[in-house]
Amino acid sequence: MRNINIIRLFSLFGLIILLSCQKNHSIPSAFVNLKKLIPNLELDLRYKGNHNFMGRPVRGYEANKLYITLEAANALKKVQKELNQEGLGIKVYDAYRPQRAVQNFMEWAKNIDDTIAKREFYPEVDKKDLFVLGYIAEKSGHSRGSTVDLTIIELSNKKEIDMGSAFDFFGIQSHHDYTLLSEQQISNRLKLRTIMEKYGFKTIEEEWWHYTLKNEPFPESYFDFPIR
């Protein structure tokens, strides 16, 4: 019984620290700046600028920085090291996502008339169906800190290898089981999935770019500190 009480005490202490970090908008010690850990990775932080499905910067993205839990960062470091041996590397679009950004997505989705980026990101989907189809939700694994959106690039020219659809494209073309692709595109998606799973990540079937660390350290916590 004493051991159980000690565990509960430590859990409560951890929750207090977490809530304190959120309130003060400070970066929790469990998170790292991914670019500092992997200096040669490429960043394309879409939600910091206008090139995303909303067509404007997203709330909570205040700096061109990328945060993720240390456990996920260390796994990505292994992915990068192996890809580098083949003249390849990773480009990251998003990792930790503040809960306020997710709320911003929901507010945008409810405004049916705001379709400035529809032609590029959801040309075949009616905006009113984004909730039903699961493209927009109240919570995101990204806010737990161990999910990353990424692709593979060639180191020599920094160009993305062809995945058959763009990042954040809302449609069946982005699904892992979509087969109307070239052999090279199918091979490229499989390459990304294989190496990510090798180092402890899992995917979702609807997005070829989305991966979450299987043993994520905060499976029930949704953080909301802004990216600064």
C-alpha positions in Angstrom: 0.0 0.0 0.0 2.9 2.4 0.9 4.4 1.8 -2.6 1.1 2.6 -4.3 0.8 5.8 -2.3 4.3 6.8 -3.3 3.5 6.2 -7.0 0.4 8.3 -6.7 2.3 11.1 -5.0 4.9 11.2 -7.8 2.1 11.1 -10.4 0.4 14.1 -8.7 3.7 15.9 -8.5 4.3 15.4 -12.2 0.8 16.7 -13.0 1.4 19.8 -10.9 4.6 20.5 -12.9 2.9 19.9 -16.2 0.0 22.3 -15.3 2.5 24.9 -14.1 4.4 24.8 -17.4 1.2 25.2 -19.3 0.1 28.1 -17.2 3.5 29.9 -17.5 3.8 29.0 -21.2 7.3 27.6 -20.6 8.7 24.6 -22.5 8.4 21.4 -20.3 11.8 19.8 -19.6 10.6 16.6 -21.3 10.6 18.4 -24.7 13.5 19.3 -26.9 14.2 21.6 -29.8 14.5 18.9 -32.6 16.7 21.1 -34.8 19.3 21.4 -32.0 19.4 17.6 -31.6 19.5 16.9 -35.3 21.1 19.9 -36.9 21.0 18.6 -40.5 17.3 17.9 -40.7 15.2 20.2 -42.9 12.2 22.1 -41.6 9.1 23.2 -43.4 6.9 24.3 -40.6 3.7 24.9 -42.6 1.5 26.1 -39.7 3.9 29.0 -39.0 3.1 30.5 -42.3 0.4 30.7 -45.0 1.1 27.4 -46.9 -1.4 25.2 -45.2 -5.0 24.2 -45.5 -6.2 27.2 -43.5 -4.2 29.6 -45.8 -2.8 31.6 -42.8 -0.6 31.2 -39.7 -2.1 28.9 -37.0 -2.6 30.0 -33.4 0.2 29.0 -31.1 2.9 28.8 -33.8 4.9 32.0 -32.9 8.4 30.9 -33.9 10.2 28.8 -36.5 11.0 26.1 -34.0 10.1 22.5 -33.6 9.5 20.8 -30.3 9.0 17.1 -29.5 9.5 14.8 -26.6 13.1 13.6 -25.9 12.1 10.0 -26.5 10.6 10.7 -29.9 13.6 13.0 -30.8 16.1 10.3 -30.0 14.2 7.8 -32.2 14.1 10.4 -35.1 17.8 10.8 -34.7 18.3 7.1 -35.5 16.0 7.5 -38.5 18.1 10.4 -39.8 21.4 8.6 -39.2 20.3 5.6 -41.3 18.8 7.7 -44.1 22.0 9.8 -44.2 24.0 6.7 -45.1 21.9 6.5 -48.3 22.3 10.2 -49.1 18.8 10.9 -47.8 17.3 12.7 -44.8 14.1 13.8 -43.2 12.1 17.0 -43.7 9.6 17.7 -40.9 6.4 19.6 -41.3 5.1 19.5 -37.8 5.7 17.8 -34.4 4.4 19.1 -31.1 1.1 21.1 -31.8 -0.4 23.3 -29.1 -4.0 22.5 -28.2 -4.9 26.1 -29.0 -3.8 25.3 -32.6 -6.2 22.3 -32.7 -9.0 24.6 -31.5 -8.0 27.1 -34.2 -8.5 24.3 -36.8 -12.0 23.6 -35.4 -13.0 27.2 -35.5 -11.8 27.4 -39.1 -13.6 24.2 -40.1 -16.9 25.6 -38.8 -16.6 28.6 -41.0 -17.9 26.9 -44.2 -17.2 30.0 -46.4 -13.5 30.2 -45.6 -12.1 28.0 -48.4 -9.1 30.0 -49.5 -6.8 26.9 -49.7 -9.4 24.4 -50.9 -8.0 24.0 -54.4 -4.6 22.8 -53.1 -5.5 20.9 -50.0 -9.0 19.5 -50.3 -10.3 19.9 -53.8 -12.5 16.8 -53.7 -13.8 17.2 -50.2 -16.7 19.4 -49.1 -15.5 21.5 -46.2 -18.7 20.7 -44.2 -17.6 17.0 -44.2 -14.2 17.5 -42.7 -15.4 16.6 -39.2 -17.3 13.5 -40.4 -14.4 12.2 -42.4 -12.0 12.7 -39.5 -9.7 15.3 -41.0 -10.4 17.8 -38.2 -10.9 16.6 -34.6 -11.2 18.1 -31.1 -7.9 16.6 -30.0 -4.7 15.6 -31.8 -1.9 13.2 -31.0 0.4 16.0 -31.9 -0.5 17.8 -28.7 0.8 14.9 -26.7 4.3 15.7 -28.0 5.4 12.5 -29.7 3.8 12.7 -33.1 5.6 14.0 -36.2 4.6 14.8 -39.8 7.5 14.3 -42.1 8.9 13.1 -45.5 12.2 12.0 -47.0 14.5 14.3 -49.0 17.6 13.9 -51.1 20.5 15.5 -49.2 22.2 16.6 -52.4 19.5 19.0 -53.5 17.0 19.0 -50.5 14.2 17.9 -52.8 11.4 15.7 -51.4 11.1 12.3 -52.9 7.8 11.7 -54.6 5.1 10.4 -52.3 2.2 10.6 -54.7 0.4 13.3 -52.8 1.3 16.4 -50.9 1.5 16.8 -47.1 -1.9 17.6 -45.6 -3.8 16.7 -48.7 -7.3 15.7 -47.6 -8.3 12.8 -49.8 -7.9 9.1 -50.4 -4.7 9.8 -52.4 -2.9 10.3 -49.0 -4.1 6.9 -47.6 -1.5 4.2 -47.2 -3.7 1.7 -49.0 -4.2 4.0 -52.1 -2.8 2.0 -55.1 -3.2 4.4 -58.0 0.4 5.4 -57.7 3.5 4.7 -59.7 5.8 1.9 -58.5 8.3 4.6 -57.4 5.7 6.4 -55.3 4.6 3.2 -53.6 8.2 2.3 -52.9 8.9 5.7 -51.4 6.0 5.5 -49.1 7.0 2.1 -48.0 10.5 3.2 -47.4 9.3 5.9 -45.0 6.9 3.6 -43.2 9.5 0.8 -42.9 12.2 3.0 -41.3 9.8 4.8 -39.0 8.4 1.5 -37.7 11.9 0.1 -37.4 12.6 2.8 -34.8 9.4 2.6 -32.8 6.8 4.7 -34.6 3.3 3.7 -35.7 1.2 5.4 -38.4 -2.4 6.0 -39.2 -3.8 4.7 -42.5 -5.2 8.0 -43.7 -1.9 10.0 -43.8 1.4 8.7 -45.2 3.3 11.5 -43.4 1.9 11.0 -39.8 3.8 8.9 -37.2 3.5 8.5 -33.4 6.0 7.0 -31.1 4.5 3.7 -29.9 5.8 4.1 -26.3 5.0 7.8 -26.1 5.7 9.2 -22.6 2.5 11.3 -22.3 -0.3 9.1 -23.8 -3.1 10.9 -21.8 -1.7 14.5 -21.7 -2.5 17.3 -24.2 -0.1 20.2 -23.9 -0.9 23.8 -24.8 2.3 25.8 -24.4 2.9 28.1 -27.5 5.9 27.6 -29.8 8.2 30.4 -29.1 
